[in-house]
Amino acid sequence: MKSARALLPAALLVLTPVLAACGGGDTELANDTTTSSSSPVDRTSDGASDGASDGASDGATSPSDTATTESSAPAAQLPPTCDLVQKLDIATAYGVTPQAGKPFEGASGTGSSDGEQSSWTTHECAFTAKDFLTATVALAGPDDFSTPFTCPEQTAADVSKVTVKGADEASWAVDSQDPFDATLRACTEHLVLDVTLEFEPGYQHEGDPQAQTVALAELVLGRLR
C-alpha cells in the first residue's frame, strides 16, 4: 500500500492542467473586457476629430471663397468693347448706311473721365461713318475707378433722367445741338456704360437720337448678362 506522501505528487500533476485552464480563461476575459471598453472611446475620438476638422474647414474657407467670387466676377466678366458691339449694331440702331467709298470703321481704345468726385478709365470702341456720325461705346467697372465706384452724374447743361432696361439708373446729357453731341450713361451695380453720339456738321439725322441710343444701350446690357 502506497503512503500519502507518494500520492501527493500525482495529485498535484492532475490539478495543474485545471489551474492552467482557469488562469488562461481569466486572461482572455480581461483582454476582452479591455478591448470592449476601449473601442467606443476610439470611435468617439475619431468622430469628434473628423467633425471638428470638417467644421473648421467649412467655416474657414466658405465665407472667404464666396466673398472673393462676388467681388471679382463683375470685373472679370467685362469683354473687350469692340467684341461686344459690332458695326451692324450701330448701323441698325441709327439707320446709317454709308455710301460706297465711305466705310463704316470701328476702332478700340481707352479713355479717361473725371466727375466732380470720381475719376475712372474707360474701355472704348468708336464707330465712325464718314459724313454721318460717330458713336462711341465705353465700359468701366469697379477696377477702372481710382476713386470709389459709383455712377457719376453727368455735368452737361441739359441732363435728364431716362429709363434703360437692365440699368439701375441712367441719364441723357446733350452737350451741343449743332452739331449734335450727346451721351447716354447707364449704370448697374458693377458697370458704367456710356454711349456718346456725335453728328458730323451739316448731317441731317432721321429719327430720335435719344430713343435710338437707349435701344443700343439696352442691347449692350443684354449681352453682358
C-alpha positions, 0 to 999 in steps of 0.5 A: 500500500502506497503512503500519502506522501507518494500520492501527493505528487500525482495529485498535484500533476492532475490539478495543474492542467485545471489551474492552467485552464482557469488562469488562461480563461481569466486572461482572455476575459480581461483582454476582452473586457479591455478591448470592449471598453476601449473601442467606443472611446476610439470611435468617439475620438475619431468622430469628434476629430473628423467633425471638428476638422470638417467644421473648421474647414467649412467655416474657414474657407466658405465665407472667404471663397464666396466673398472673393467670387462676388467681388471679382466676377463683375470685373472679370466678366467685362469683354473687350468693347469692340467684341461686344458691339459690332458695326451692324449694331450701330448701323441698325440702331441709327439707320446709317448706311454709308455710301460706297467709298465711305466705310463704316470703321470701328476702332478700340481704345481707352479713355479717361473721365473725371466727375466732380468726385470720381475719376475712372478709365474707360474701355472704348470702341468708336464707330465712325461713318464718314459724313454721318456720325460717330458713336462711341461705346465705353465700359468701366467697372469697379477696377477702372475707378481710382476713386470709389465706384459709383455712377457719376452724374453727368455735368452737361447743361441739359441732363435728364433722367431716362429709363434703360432696361437692365440699368439701375439708373441712367441719364441723357446729357446733350452737350451741343445741338449743332452739331449734335453731341450727346451721351447716354450713361447707364449704370448697374451695380458693377458697370458704367456704360456710356454711349456718346453720339456725335453728328458730323456738321451739316448731317441731317439725322432721321429719327430720335437720337435719344430713343435710338441710343437707349435701344443700343444701350439696352442691347449692350446690357443684354449681352453682358448678362 
